[in-house]
């Protein structure tokens, strides 16, 4: 499918690895110049090389913490007027809610709610003036299916979802869309600790540990990051302008809800 976005410019936050990386790769395959971001210099450089190996689009790596105002400035200095913004960031670690102090709660809100709102504030008006803008927020299945121990992450991402539900209609007439993708289990580094624990405790192979963790998923497997990236790129396409304010759950059928 021709997404008709060749020549566009995108900022993809937290894209040196994982799902953000997959989104940057899919956009680049569709001719979009990308500003990629991460805090690990080696991972960031490797992703830049990978994209440059198959595409002639401009790839600009920005090593920065997107949760900080300085990091956001560095991203926007590299791409002051993006056509596409992919919001993504790490979240608070697993922790019982009783152990969360005020500092931890505020940090979680900054990471998963305030930061994407701040970036959207900075780019949305120019998108509206150009009559083209695509904003995709990578949230989590925990928004609709809370996961014990991720209460802070779930709450912050749900807050972002609710906040932007009121913003999306205000710019829809200017061909600016705001959508959220809610991932379930994907084969990314964030699951490595759980795999290792299962391998150590029950003497499992890596393949067995992955299969065990994927058992609750109707598809009986983890998602592949490329699948996620392609869905993100589709939502950024010129022909997706009538899709806005939506939450796309990509989880292999794990979420049991009807709506």
Beta strands, then each sheet from edge to edge (+ up, - down):
strand 1: 9-12
strand 2: 33-38
strand 3: 59-63
strand 4: 84-87
strand 5: 133-138
strand 6: 176-183
strand 7: 247-250
sheet 1: 3+ 2+ 1+ 4+ 5+ 6+ 7+
end
